[in-house]
Amino acid sequence: AQRIRSGMMPSLTLTLPLFALSLLTAIPLALLVAFFRETYIDRLGVVISVLAMSVSILLYIIGAQYVVGRLLHWFPISGYDSDPQLIVRFLALPLLVGVLAGIGGDVRFYRTVFLEESNTDYVRTARAKGCGEGRIMARHVFRNSLIPLLTRIILAIPFLFMGSLLLESFFGIPGLGAITVDAIQGNDFSVLRTMVYIGSLLFVFGQIVTDLSYGLVDPRVR
């Protein structure tokens, strides 16, 4: 219990900003790519997304530590300090790696959702009535795509408490992810059982909250 309490805050200081930055980066980029569908911007965005998905997160971690940390000396390669004046320097590099590693899959998923919604009857009706494409994407397509978006987003929120296994281990952040990795390496089955149990409860809780959130964005569900 003491180890979990001590590791929860370092994990949340990493995963919460990473979660917010990923959403603020991926959703606007996906809307932009979907806006320019069937153009070179759309095709270029898909190619870049697939390439970003194909690269292992380990390569992002090692590359960022070598280039940004060792060559440029912008941020520390690893370590953690809860001091508000220092924590940003220690978290900047893992946040950058986390956003770059996940942006390819996120943009491609959100783009697919937006494109499917763009081909529905009500969108064609809005275009026939003279609505601008930007207004259609922002007010119609995005709002009616919230169901699949919420399924992906809300279900991920409970697991923010579990931390990130690879980022915490490689960047020396003493969160729950690093505790889990240490337990695996040390055959500490009591810690592993506890983390699996907590993860299972969070998964069930996330499923329930996801179902309840559907009614907030879709009157038909209510």
Accessible surface in RSA format (square Angstrom, percent):
REM  Atomic radii and reference values for relative SASA: ProtOr
REM  Chains: A
REM  Algorithm: Lee & Richards
REM  Probe-radius: 1.40
REM  Slices: 20
REM RES _ NUM      All-atoms   Total-Side   Main-Chain    Non-polar    All polar
REM                ABS   REL    ABS   REL    ABS   REL    ABS   REL    ABS   REL
RES ALA A   1    94.04  86.5  51.16  79.0  42.87  97.5  55.76  78.5  38.28 101.4
RES GLN A   2   118.62  66.3 115.33  84.3   3.29   7.8  57.59 122.6  61.03  46.3
RES ARG A   3   106.51  44.7 105.18  53.6   1.33   3.2  60.97  83.3  45.54  27.6
RES ILE A   4    28.43  16.2  28.43  21.2   0.00   0.0  28.43  20.5   0.00   0.0
RES ARG A   5   149.64  62.8 135.33  69.0  14.31  34.1  69.02  94.3  80.62  48.9
RES SER A   6    64.58  54.6  42.98  57.4  21.60  49.8  41.05  87.4  23.53  33.0
RES GLY A   7     0.30   0.4   0.00   N/A   0.30   0.4   0.30   0.8   0.00   0.0
RES MET A   8    64.79  33.6  64.79  42.9   0.00   0.0  36.68  31.2  28.11  37.2
RES MET A   9   118.06  61.1 118.06  78.1   0.00   0.0  96.50  82.0  21.56  28.6
RES PRO A  10    12.33   9.0  12.33  11.2   0.00   0.0  12.33  10.2   0.00   0.0
RES SER A  11     0.00   0.0   0.00   0.0   0.00   0.0   0.00   0.0   0.00   0.0
RES LEU A  12    22.70  12.6  22.24  15.9   0.46   1.2  22.39  15.7   0.31   0.8
RES THR A  13    34.01  24.2  26.62  27.0   7.39  17.6  33.18  44.6   0.83   1.3
RES LEU A  14     0.00   0.0   0.00   0.0   0.00   0.0   0.00   0.0   0.00   0.0
RES THR A  15     8.51   6.1   7.74   7.8   0.77   1.8   8.12  10.9   0.39   0.6
RES LEU A  16    90.09  50.2  86.09  61.6   4.00  10.1  86.51  60.8   3.58   9.6
RES PRO A  17    48.88  35.6  41.34  37.7   7.55  27.4  48.59  40.1   0.30   1.8
RES LEU A  18    27.34  15.2  27.34  19.6   0.00   0.0  27.34  19.2   0.00   0.0
RES PHE A  19    42.14  21.1  37.21  23.0   4.93  12.8  41.86  25.4   0.28   0.8
RES ALA A  20    45.74  42.1  42.33  65.3   3.41   7.8  45.69  64.3   0.05   0.1
RES LEU A  21    76.19  42.4  76.19  54.5   0.00   0.0  76.19  53.5   0.00   0.0
RES SER A  22    23.10  19.5  20.53  27.4   2.57   5.9  15.83  33.7   7.26  10.2
RES LEU A  23    38.27  21.3  36.72  26.3   1.56   3.9  37.04  26.0   1.23   3.3
RES LEU A  24   130.38  72.6 116.56  83.4  13.83  34.8 117.80  82.7  12.58  33.9
RES THR A  25    43.94  31.3  38.14  38.7   5.81  13.8  26.57  35.7  17.37  26.3
RES ALA A  26     0.73   0.7   0.73   1.1   0.00   0.0   0.73   1.0   0.00   0.0
RES ILE A  27    24.89  14.2  24.89  18.5   0.00   0.0  24.89  17.9   0.00   0.0
RES PRO A  28    69.94  51.0  62.50  57.0   7.44  27.0  65.34  53.9   4.60  28.6
RES LEU A  29    71.87  40.0  71.63  51.2   0.23   0.6  71.87  50.5   0.00   0.0
RES ALA A  30     0.00   0.0   0.00   0.0   0.00   0.0   0.00   0.0   0.00   0.0
RES LEU A  31    39.02  21.7  38.01  27.2   1.01   2.5  38.29  26.9   0.73   2.0
RES LEU A  32    87.86  48.9  83.53  59.8   4.33  10.9  87.39  61.4   0.46   1.2
RES VAL A  33    11.53   7.6  11.53  10.4   0.00   0.0  11.53  10.0   0.00   0.0
RES ALA A  34     0.00   0.0   0.00   0.0   0.00   0.0   0.00   0.0   0.00   0.0
RES PHE A  35    72.07  36.1  61.46  38.1  10.61  27.6  61.46  37.3  10.61  30.4
RES PHE A  36    67.52  33.8  65.82  40.8   1.69   4.4  67.52  40.9   0.00   0.0
RES ARG A  37    56.43  23.7  47.89  24.4   8.54  20.3  19.77  27.0  36.67  22.2
RES GLU A  38   142.69  81.9 123.22  93.2  19.47  46.4  50.19  97.1  92.50  75.5
RES THR A  39    49.67  35.3  46.25  46.9   3.42   8.2  49.67  66.7   0.00   0.0
RES TYR A  40   157.75  73.7 153.63  87.4   4.12  10.7 114.44  86.0  43.32  53.4
RES ILE A  41    52.57  29.9  51.18  38.1   1.39   3.4  51.30  36.9   1.27   3.5
RES ASP A  42     4.44   3.1   4.44   4.4   0.00   0.0   0.12   0.3   4.32   4.3
RES ARG A  43   141.32  59.3 138.64  70.7   2.68   6.4  70.47  96.3  70.85  42.9
RES LEU A  44   102.32  57.0  98.26  70.3   4.06  10.2 101.54  71.3   0.77   2.1
RES GLY A  45    14.50  17.9   0.00   N/A  14.50  17.9  13.33  36.6   1.17   2.6
RES VAL A  46    37.00  24.3  35.99  32.6   1.02   2.4  37.00  32.2   0.00   0.0
RES VAL A  47    81.74  53.8  78.69  71.2   3.05   7.3  81.58  70.9   0.16   0.4
RES ILE A  48    97.76  55.6  97.30  72.5   0.46   1.1  97.41  70.1   0.34   0.9
RES SER A  49     7.11   6.0   5.88   7.9   1.22   2.8   1.50   3.2   5.60   7.9
RES VAL A  50    55.50  36.5  55.47  50.2   0.03   0.1  55.47  48.2   0.03   0.1
RES LEU A  51   110.43  61.5 109.72  78.5   0.72   1.8 109.93  77.2   0.50   1.3
RES ALA A  52    15.83  14.6  11.23  17.3   4.60  10.5  14.90  21.0   0.92   2.4
RES MET A  53    89.95  46.6  59.59  39.4  30.36  72.3  64.59  54.9  25.36  33.6
RES SER A  54    86.18  72.8  46.04  61.4  40.14  92.5  38.76  82.5  47.43  66.4
RES VAL A  55    53.33  35.1  41.28  37.4  12.05  29.0  45.55  39.6   7.78  21.1
RES SER A  56    63.18  53.4  48.32  64.5  14.86  34.2  47.85 101.9  15.33  21.5
RES ILE A  57    50.31  28.6  45.45  33.9   4.86  11.7  45.54  32.8   4.77  12.9
RES LEU A  58    73.29  40.8  73.29  52.4   0.00   0.0  73.29  51.5   0.00   0.0
RES LEU A  59   111.15  61.9 106.74  76.4   4.41  11.1 108.35  76.1   2.80   7.5
RES TYR A  60    42.85  20.0  35.96  20.5   6.89  17.9  35.28  26.5   7.57   9.3
RES ILE A  61     0.00   0.0   0.00   0.0   0.00   0.0   0.00   0.0   0.00   0.0
RES ILE A  62   100.59  57.2  99.63  74.2   0.96   2.3  99.90  71.9   0.69   1.9
RES GLY A  63    28.38  35.0   0.00   N/A  28.38  35.0  28.13  77.2   0.25   0.6
RES ALA A  64    15.35  14.1   8.16  12.6   7.19  16.4  13.10  18.4   2.26   6.0
RES GLN A  65    26.74  15.0  26.46  19.3   0.28   0.7   6.50  13.8  20.24  15.4
RES TYR A  66   108.80  50.8 105.18  59.8   3.62   9.4  70.57  53.0  38.23  47.1
RES VAL A  67    69.70  45.9  69.70  63.1   0.00   0.0  69.70  60.6   0.00   0.0
RES VAL A  68    17.06  11.2  17.06  15.4   0.00   0.0  17.06  14.8   0.00   0.0
RES GLY A  69     5.02   6.2   0.00   N/A   5.02   6.2   0.00   0.0   5.02  11.2
RES ARG A  70   147.47  61.9 142.32  72.5   5.15  12.3  28.48  38.9 118.99  72.1
RES LEU A  71    98.77  55.0  75.98  54.4  22.79  57.3  78.21  54.9  20.56  55.3
RES LEU A  72    79.87  44.5  62.90  45.0  16.98  42.7  65.80  46.2  14.07  37.9
RES HIS A  73   137.22  75.0 113.42  78.8  23.80  60.9  78.27  80.7  58.96  68.6
RES TRP A  74   146.26  58.7 137.06  66.3   9.20  21.6 119.97  64.0  26.29  42.6
RES PHE A  75    60.88  30.5  56.44  35.0   4.44  11.6  57.89  35.1   2.99   8.6
RES PRO A  76    36.61  26.7  22.86  20.8  13.75  50.0  34.46  28.5   2.15  13.3
RES ILE A  77    74.07  42.2  69.36  51.7   4.71  11.4  69.36  49.9   4.71  12.8
RES SER A  78    58.80  49.7  40.70  54.3  18.10  41.7   9.59  20.4  49.21  68.9
RES GLY A  79    22.49  27.7   0.00   N/A  22.49  27.7  22.06  60.5   0.43   1.0
RES TYR A  80    50.93  23.8  19.52  11.1  31.41  81.7  14.63  11.0  36.30  44.8
RES ASP A  81    50.82  35.6  46.12  45.9   4.70  11.1   9.36  22.0  41.45  41.3
RES SER A  82    84.49  71.4  68.06  90.8  16.43  37.9  31.65  67.4  52.85  74.0
RES ASP A  83    57.33  40.2  50.99  50.8   6.34  15.0  17.11  40.3  40.22  40.1
RES PRO A  84   110.32  80.4  95.48  87.0  14.84  53.9  98.13  81.0  12.19  75.8
RES GLN A  85   157.26  87.9 130.04  95.0  27.22  64.8  44.41  94.5 112.85  85.6
RES LEU A  86    72.89  40.6  72.89  52.1   0.00   0.0  72.89  51.2   0.00   0.0
RES ILE A  87    28.44  16.2  28.44  21.2   0.00   0.0  28.44  20.5   0.00   0.0
RES VAL A  88   103.42  68.1 100.77  91.2   2.65   6.4 103.19  89.7   0.24   0.6
RES ARG A  89   110.31  46.3 110.13  56.1   0.18   0.4  40.35  55.1  69.96  42.4
RES PHE A  90    44.03  22.0  39.52  24.5   4.52  11.8  39.83  24.2   4.20  12.0
RES LEU A  91    11.08   6.2  11.08   7.9   0.00   0.0  11.08   7.8   0.00   0.0
RES ALA A  92    23.13  21.3  13.38  20.6   9.75  22.2  18.44  26.0   4.69  12.4
RES LEU A  93     0.42   0.2   0.15   0.1   0.27   0.7   0.42   0.3   0.00   0.0
RES PRO A  94     0.41   0.3   0.41   0.4   0.00   0.0   0.41   0.3   0.00   0.0
RES LEU A  95    25.41  14.2  25.29  18.1   0.12   0.3  25.41  17.8   0.00   0.0
RES LEU A  96    76.70  42.7  71.34  51.0   5.36  13.5  76.10  53.4   0.60   1.6
RES VAL A  97     0.34   0.2   0.28   0.2   0.07   0.2   0.34   0.3   0.00   0.0
RES GLY A  98     9.73  12.0   0.00   N/A   9.73  12.0   2.84   7.8   6.89  15.4
RES VAL A  99    20.00  13.2  18.98  17.2   1.01   2.4  19.16  16.7   0.83   2.3
RES LEU A 100    79.05  44.0  77.98  55.8   1.07   2.7  77.98  54.8   1.07   2.9
RES ALA A 101    25.32  23.3   7.56  11.7  17.75  40.4   7.65  10.8  17.66  46.8
RES GLY A 102    30.29  37.4   0.00   N/A  30.29  37.4  28.91  79.3   1.38   3.1
RES ILE A 103    33.59  19.1  30.93  23.0   2.66   6.4  33.40  24.1   0.19   0.5
RES GLY A 104     1.99   2.5   0.00   N/A   1.99   2.5   1.99   5.5   0.00   0.0
RES GLY A 105    22.03  27.2   0.00   N/A  22.03  27.2  17.09  46.9   4.94  11.1
RES ASP A 106    24.14  16.9  24.14  24.0   0.00   0.0   0.52   1.2  23.62  23.6
RES VAL A 107    10.13   6.7  10.13   9.2   0.00   0.0  10.13   8.8   0.00   0.0
RES ARG A 108   102.42  43.0 101.60  51.8   0.82   1.9  13.65  18.7  88.77  53.8
RES PHE A 109    66.33  33.2  60.29  37.3   6.05  15.7  65.78  39.9   0.55   1.6
RES TYR A 110     4.87   2.3   4.87   2.8   0.00   0.0   0.38   0.3   4.49   5.5
RES ARG A 111    41.89  17.6  41.89  21.4   0.00   0.0   1.92   2.6  39.97  24.2
RES THR A 112    59.63  42.4  57.94  58.7   1.69   4.0  46.91  63.0  12.72  19.2
RES VAL A 113    14.66   9.6  13.56  12.3   1.10   2.7  13.72  11.9   0.94   2.5
RES PHE A 114     0.00   0.0   0.00   0.0   0.00   0.0   0.00   0.0   0.00   0.0
RES LEU A 115    30.60  17.0  30.57  21.9   0.03   0.1  30.57  21.5   0.03   0.1
RES GLU A 116   117.04  67.2 106.29  80.4  10.75  25.6  42.15  81.5  74.89  61.1
RES GLU A 117    34.23  19.7  33.86  25.6   0.37   0.9   0.32   0.6  33.91  27.7
RES SER A 118     0.56   0.5   0.12   0.2   0.44   1.0   0.12   0.3   0.44   0.6
RES ASN A 119    97.90  67.5  87.25  84.3  10.66  25.7  24.90  59.9  73.00  70.6
RES THR A 120    44.62  31.7  38.62  39.2   6.00  14.3  44.62  59.9   0.00   0.0
RES ASP A 121   101.33  71.0  96.63  96.2   4.70  11.1  36.66  86.3  64.67  64.5
RES TYR A 122    76.44  35.7  67.06  38.2   9.38  24.4  71.45  53.7   4.98   6.1
RES VAL A 123     0.00   0.0   0.00   0.0   0.00   0.0   0.00   0.0   0.00   0.0
RES ARG A 124   125.73  52.8 120.13  61.2   5.60  13.3  61.32  83.8  64.41  39.0
RES THR A 125    74.54  53.0  70.23  71.2   4.30  10.3  50.26  67.5  24.28  36.7
RES ALA A 126     8.15   7.5   6.03   9.3   2.12   4.8   7.87  11.1   0.28   0.7
RES ARG A 127    75.42  31.7  59.72  30.4  15.71  37.4  45.15  61.7  30.27  18.3
RES ALA A 128    91.49  84.1  48.28  74.5  43.21  98.3  60.95  85.8  30.53  80.9
RES LYS A 129   163.37  79.7 122.84  75.4  40.53  96.5  74.58  67.1  88.80  94.6
RES GLY A 130    63.04  77.7   0.00   N/A  63.04  77.7  33.96  93.2  29.08  65.1
RES CYS A 131    36.02  27.2  20.36  22.7  15.65  36.8   5.20  13.2  30.81  33.2
RES GLY A 132    42.54  52.5   0.00   N/A  42.54  52.5  35.49  97.4   7.05  15.8
RES GLU A 133    48.57  27.9  39.70  30.0   8.87  21.1  27.35  52.9  21.22  17.3
RES GLY A 134    41.71  51.4   0.00   N/A  41.71  51.4  31.53  86.5  10.17  22.8
RES ARG A 135   126.86  53.3 115.38  58.8  11.48  27.3  38.64  52.8  88.22  53.5
RES ILE A 136     0.07   0.0   0.07   0.1   0.00   0.0   0.07   0.1   0.00   0.0
RES MET A 137     7.99   4.1   7.99   5.3   0.00   0.0   7.99   6.8   0.00   0.0
RES ALA A 138    57.26  52.6  47.21  72.8  10.05  22.9  49.43  69.6   7.82  20.7
RES ARG A 139   125.06  52.5 120.45  61.4   4.61  11.0  36.60  50.0  88.46  53.6
RES HIS A 140    55.39  30.3  55.28  38.4   0.11   0.3  39.17  40.4  16.22  18.9
RES VAL A 141     0.00   0.0   0.00   0.0   0.00   0.0   0.00   0.0   0.00   0.0
RES PHE A 142    59.91  30.0  59.91  37.1   0.00   0.0  59.91  36.3   0.00   0.0
RES ARG A 143   146.28  61.4 138.92  70.8   7.36  17.5  34.07  46.6 112.21  68.0
RES ASN A 144    75.78  52.3  55.93  54.0  19.85  47.8   9.76  23.5  66.02  63.8
RES SER A 145     0.28   0.2   0.00   0.0   0.28   0.6   0.28   0.6   0.00   0.0
RES LEU A 146    43.90  24.5  43.67  31.2   0.23   0.6  43.67  30.7   0.23   0.6
RES ILE A 147    51.90  29.5  51.74  38.5   0.15   0.4  51.74  37.3   0.15   0.4
RES PRO A 148    47.87  34.9  42.63  38.9   5.24  19.1  47.14  38.9   0.74   4.6
RES LEU A 149     2.11   1.2   2.11   1.5   0.00   0.0   2.11   1.5   0.00   0.0
RES LEU A 150    28.73  16.0  28.73  20.6   0.00   0.0  28.73  20.2   0.00   0.0
RES THR A 151    54.66  38.9  54.02  54.8   0.64   1.5  50.58  67.9   4.08   6.2
RES ARG A 152    93.01  39.0  80.53  41.1  12.48  29.7  30.41  41.6  62.60  37.9
RES ILE A 153    25.31  14.4  23.69  17.6   1.62   3.9  25.31  18.2   0.00   0.0
RES ILE A 154    21.97  12.5  21.97  16.4   0.00   0.0  21.97  15.8   0.00   0.0
RES LEU A 155    42.98  23.9  42.68  30.5   0.30   0.8  42.70  30.0   0.28   0.8
RES ALA A 156    40.69  37.4  33.99  52.5   6.70  15.2  39.08  55.0   1.61   4.3
RES ILE A 157    70.39  40.1  70.32  52.4   0.07   0.2  70.32  50.6   0.07   0.2
RES PRO A 158     6.57   4.8   4.59   4.2   1.98   7.2   6.57   5.4   0.00   0.0
RES PHE A 159    74.37  37.2  68.91  42.7   5.46  14.2  69.12  41.9   5.26  15.0
RES LEU A 160    20.30  11.3  19.79  14.2   0.52   1.3  20.30  14.3   0.00   0.0
RES PHE A 161    78.70  39.4  78.70  48.7   0.00   0.0  78.70  47.7   0.00   0.0
RES MET A 162    33.29  17.2  30.87  20.4   2.42   5.8  30.71  26.1   2.58   3.4
RES GLY A 163    17.76  21.9   0.00   N/A  17.76  21.9   0.00   0.0  17.76  39.8
RES SER A 164    26.24  22.2  20.80  27.8   5.44  12.5  14.11  30.1  12.12  17.0
RES LEU A 165    85.02  47.3  80.56  57.6   4.46  11.2  80.56  56.6   4.46  12.0
RES LEU A 166    71.79  40.0  70.58  50.5   1.21   3.0  70.58  49.6   1.21   3.3
RES LEU A 167     3.44   1.9   3.44   2.5   0.00   0.0   3.44   2.4   0.00   0.0
RES GLU A 168     0.49   0.3   0.00   0.0   0.49   1.2   0.00   0.0   0.49   0.4
RES SER A 169    46.69  39.5  18.53  24.7  28.17  64.9  24.08  51.3  22.61  31.7
RES PHE A 170    81.68  40.9  65.93  40.8  15.76  41.0  71.29  43.2  10.39  29.7
RES PHE A 171     2.16   1.1   1.98   1.2   0.18   0.5   1.98   1.2   0.18   0.5
RES GLY A 172    40.98  50.5   0.00   N/A  40.98  50.5  29.70  81.5  11.28  25.3
RES ILE A 173     0.80   0.5   0.07   0.1   0.72   1.7   0.43   0.3   0.36   1.0
RES PRO A 174    71.38  52.0  60.98  55.6  10.40  37.8  68.16  56.3   3.22  20.0
RES GLY A 175     0.00   0.0   0.00   N/A   0.00   0.0   0.00   0.0   0.00   0.0
RES LEU A 176     2.90   1.6   2.90   2.1   0.00   0.0   2.90   2.0   0.00   0.0
RES GLY A 177     0.00   0.0   0.00   N/A   0.00   0.0   0.00   0.0   0.00   0.0
RES ALA A 178    15.04  13.8  14.63  22.6   0.41   0.9  14.98  21.1   0.06   0.2
RES ILE A 179    18.94  10.8  18.92  14.1   0.02   0.1  18.94  13.6   0.00   0.0
RES THR A 180    18.44  13.1  18.44  18.7   0.00   0.0  16.59  22.3   1.86   2.8
RES VAL A 181    29.66  19.5  29.66  26.9   0.00   0.0  29.66  25.8   0.00   0.0
RES ASP A 182    81.03  56.8  72.69  72.3   8.34  19.7  20.07  47.2  60.96  60.8
RES ALA A 183     1.61   1.5   0.00   0.0   1.61   3.7   1.61   2.3   0.00   0.0
RES ILE A 184    96.05  54.7  86.79  64.7   9.25  22.3  87.20  62.8   8.84  24.0
RES GLN A 185   138.93  77.7 104.21  76.2  34.72  82.7  44.22  94.1  94.71  71.8
RES GLY A 186    55.71  68.7   0.00   N/A  55.71  68.7  32.37  88.8  23.34  52.3
RES ASN A 187   103.73  71.5  91.30  88.2  12.43  29.9  13.95  33.6  89.78  86.8
RES ASP A 188    46.62  32.7  41.32  41.1   5.29  12.5  17.60  41.4  29.02  28.9
RES PHE A 189   122.10  61.1 118.70  73.5   3.40   8.8 118.75  72.0   3.35   9.6
RES SER A 190    63.46  53.6  57.85  77.2   5.61  12.9  42.40  90.3  21.06  29.5
RES VAL A 191    22.56  14.8  20.16  18.3   2.40   5.8  22.46  19.5   0.10   0.3
RES LEU A 192    36.43  20.3  36.33  26.0   0.10   0.3  36.43  25.6   0.00   0.0
RES ARG A 193   160.17  67.2 152.51  77.7   7.66  18.2  76.07 104.0  84.10  51.0
RES THR A 194    53.25  37.9  48.43  49.1   4.82  11.5  28.81  38.7  24.45  37.0
RES MET A 195     4.14   2.1   3.48   2.3   0.66   1.6   3.69   3.1   0.45   0.6
RES VAL A 196   102.63  67.5  95.55  86.5   7.07  17.0 101.78  88.4   0.85   2.3
RES TYR A 197   140.07  65.4 136.25  77.5   3.82   9.9 101.90  76.6  38.16  47.0
RES ILE A 198    47.02  26.8  46.95  35.0   0.07   0.2  47.02  33.9   0.00   0.0
RES GLY A 199    10.15  12.5   0.00   N/A  10.15  12.5   9.52  26.1   0.63   1.4
RES SER A 200    58.26  49.2  49.83  66.5   8.43  19.4  35.79  76.2  22.47  31.5
RES LEU A 201    95.07  52.9  90.84  65.0   4.23  10.6  91.36  64.2   3.71  10.0
RES LEU A 202    31.49  17.5  31.37  22.4   0.13   0.3  31.49  22.1   0.00   0.0
RES PHE A 203    88.00  44.0  88.00  54.5   0.00   0.0  88.00  53.4   0.00   0.0
RES VAL A 204    84.06  55.3  82.93  75.1   1.13   2.7  84.06  73.0   0.00   0.0
RES PHE A 205   120.37  60.2 117.95  73.1   2.42   6.3 120.04  72.8   0.33   0.9
RES GLY A 206     0.06   0.1   0.00   N/A   0.06   0.1   0.06   0.2   0.00   0.0
RES GLN A 207    70.69  39.5  70.66  51.6   0.03   0.1  22.49  47.9  48.19  36.6
RES ILE A 208    95.23  54.2  93.46  69.6   1.77   4.3  95.23  68.6   0.00   0.0
RES VAL A 209    48.85  32.1  48.62  44.0   0.24   0.6  48.64  42.3   0.21   0.6
RES THR A 210     4.55   3.2   4.55   4.6   0.00   0.0   4.55   6.1   0.00   0.0
RES ASP A 211    88.85  62.2  80.49  80.1   8.36  19.8  25.47  59.9  63.39  63.2
RES LEU A 212   128.34  71.5 116.33  83.2  12.01  30.2 119.66  84.0   8.68  23.3
RES SER A 213     8.91   7.5   7.35   9.8   1.55   3.6   8.83  18.8   0.08   0.1
RES TYR A 214    45.53  21.3  45.53  25.9   0.00   0.0  33.43  25.1  12.10  14.9
RES GLY A 215    10.23  12.6   0.00   N/A  10.23  12.6   9.85  27.0   0.38   0.8
RES LEU A 216   144.54  80.5 119.69  85.6  24.85  62.5 120.51  84.6  24.04  64.7
RES VAL A 217    52.00  34.2  22.59  20.5  29.41  70.9  29.25  25.4  22.75  61.7
RES ASP A 218    16.11  11.3  15.10  15.0   1.00   2.4   5.57  13.1  10.54  10.5
RES PRO A 219    92.00  67.0  80.21  73.1  11.79  42.9  80.49  66.5  11.50  71.5
RES ARG A 220   211.87  89.0 175.69  89.6  36.17  86.1  89.04 121.7 122.82  74.4
RES VAL A 221    82.92  54.6  53.35  48.3  29.57  71.3  60.05  52.2  22.87  62.0
RES ARG A 222   175.60  73.7 110.79  56.5  64.81 154.3  73.41 100.3 102.19  61.9
END  Absolute sums over single chains surface
CHAIN  1 A    12556.7      10841.2       1715.5       8796.0       3760.8
END  Absolute sums over all chains
TOTAL         12556.7      10841.2       1715.5       8796.0       3760.8
